[in-house]
């Protein structure tokens, strides 16, 4: 048991790189994370866990040896790394999903608050520069099922089919022009 979170942090399995240890949040259910990170409209292969409940947000990445993905902490604009075993990159995001700040926080430190941020996304140190997230980028998520469906759709549709479906959809949209009322003057 992990004294800080009250949950088991034991994981004897090695990850894909052969490194042993806990690579997912200790409070997360086992299995694949439910979401994938999307940066500037580009679907990435970065798995993402979302901390919504108070207990999940308070525990965060405590009890992990490294992170195989990202952790999106909602309603958070200020983080700390007390009790952490590794340095982290933090991306602060506003309500619209725009990145307002990016910082690398060493272990046992208190990060500066970002008052315009609504959420914080935590990565293992060095990840943010390697995937190219910077201030002003648009960050969102999709479910793993949506990303699979989207990739299959893109692979299976030809340009003709895409153009045909788009034209067909536009034919059914009516755009009535506003008509003046009988007693209304029209000025040019």
Buried (B, 14 or more C-beta within 10 A) or exposed (E): EBEBBEBEBEBEEEBEEEEEBBBBBBBBEEEEBBBBBBBEEEBBEBBBBBBEEEEBBEBBBBBBBBBBBBBBBBEBBBBEBEBBBBBBBBBBBBEEBBBBBBBBBEEEBEBEEBEEBBBBBBBBBEBBEEBEBEEEBBBBBBEBEBBEEEEEEEEEEEEEEEEEEEEEEEEEEEEEEEEEEEEEEEEE
